[in-house]
Amino acid sequence: MDCADLPGIGYGDFSERLHKKALATRTPVSGAFELTFRCNLRCKHCYVGDARGGGAPNGSELSFKQWRSIFDQVADAGTLWVLLTGGDPLLHPDFEQIYTYVKRKGFIVQLFTNGTLLTPRMLDLLAENPPFYIEISLYGLTQETYERVTGIPGSHARCMRGIEALLERGLPLQLKTMVMTLNRHELWDMQAYARNLGVKFRYDALIHGTLDGSLDVLKYRLSPADVVAIDWEDPERRAAFELMRQQLQSRKARELYLYTCGAGITSYRVDPSGLLGLCIADRRCAFDLLKGSFMEGWEEYLFQFRYQYPKSSEYRCNVCPLIGLCGQCPAWAEMESGDPEIIVPYLCEVGHLRGERLSI
């Protein structure tokens, strides 16, 4: 007898439905895994900072065997989306084994790389087991601008060859950039380049300090006025903020906890030494997965950390009507001031300028 046809569902609907269920049940469906802090580039804005010279903050980088155990645990906990990042994850000595394993486990794999390390052997590996998508950071369209950011001669040509090689093999590619004073003038050229290639392009202009506590990178940060000007120069981005205005205006309840994002609710990160935390920006939250299980860290440690109230009665960011527009985050505050409850003036100004544009 014939089987009835199953109704189809697009990826967007599937992802949205699953995340809604995960939000209601606090299921860790999405994890970012920093395989290594090593990188062959020396980008001016990089949040990893001096740690790029080694694999992990304490010099101890997880092996394939250790990562395998962690991936087994997160799969059992309900993780579906796995982001492999760094540094540049391709520099982990066991990357091929790690990548092959997470693919065979059935995860939806996303890979972040700078694109300069895509050797024929690496391309063969990715073509044989394609990820959901590969995202390459493009810091300038011209050699001069790109290498002004990366600090490495010849890196522009290697990145462009990497992009071309991925497209030639039909691998799913996306491009992104961090907008700063060094490449602001080429932002729309990079966007046009991506569109001509037929690939998605995203960008961010909010630079924060580095993991070692340095704020030197902030000298490359655009002014709040320039950040918002970019928002409104891009029709798609402007439309997204218009939609956000409707969501903010219809929002009835305010989040009273210190953290107001989804970190620690449906998502998490694991650093190169096996420390489980809320997100890539937040390093105060750190549960050692070499000493305890993922579920112990998720259900006990991260739960208590995520659902903490501000210690100060003066804290108002969590009830501010513009909280969705500014990017204010306890992790940012910690990096810039040493106190997670201090307002970051830069972000506050960005939020208010966006609010003015939206008449909020």
Order of alpha helices (4+ residues) and beta strands (2+ residues): alpha-beta-alpha-beta-alpha-beta-alpha-beta-alpha-alpha-beta-alpha-beta-alpha-alpha-beta-beta-beta-alpha-alpha-alpha-alpha
